[in-house]
Amino acid sequence: MPGSPVQHALYFSRYCYFCQKVLMKLRNRDHRIALRDIADHVHRAELIEGGGKGQVPCLLVYSADQSQLWVYESDDIIKYMEQHRLLA
Ligand SMILES: N[C@@H](CCC(=O)N[C@@H](CS)C(=O)NCC(=O)O)C(=O)O
């Protein structure tokens, strides 16, 4: 739904192989995952503060009750996206 709040955000670096693995899954697909490059220091700070470490890729999931889930590990992120049908 256009204009609805972000529910998922992927923190990534352009130079990271593991991030490319996840980004390849999103390429040419309809998805509503916000992409947050940690080259932007604001995004990097969010990742470290919220997730606890600066490792990328990391998928942030905003739940309806305002809690946040930070999913690290490229394989776990891909599994999460598939299981929760985030890829159209
Ligand atoms: N096993 C992890 C490896 C991720 C990884 O090694 N990421 C590197 C960049 S390619 C990283 O963020 N290193 C910095 C850190 O761990 O703080 C995955 O599959 O996602």
The ligand as a Gaussian input file, in Angstrom:
#p B3LYP/6-31G(d) Opt

LIG

0 1
 N       27.586000     -15.395000       7.948000
 C       27.216000     -14.030000       7.672000
 C       28.457000     -13.253000       7.229000
 C       28.198000     -11.774000       7.130000
 C       29.494000     -10.980000       7.074000
 O       30.600000     -11.539000       7.230000
 N       29.366000      -9.688000       6.843000
 C       30.519000      -8.805000       6.832000
 C       30.557000      -7.977000       5.550000
 S       30.777000      -8.993000       4.123000
 C       30.407000      -7.818000       7.975000
 O       29.374000      -7.235000       8.204000
 N       31.514000      -7.659000       8.734000
 C       31.576000      -6.637000       9.765000
 C       31.046000      -7.103000      11.097000
 O       30.762000      -8.304000      11.284000
 O       30.877000      -6.219000      11.969000
 C       26.097000     -13.994000       6.641000
 O       25.939000     -14.980000       5.890000
 O       25.319000     -13.015000       6.607000

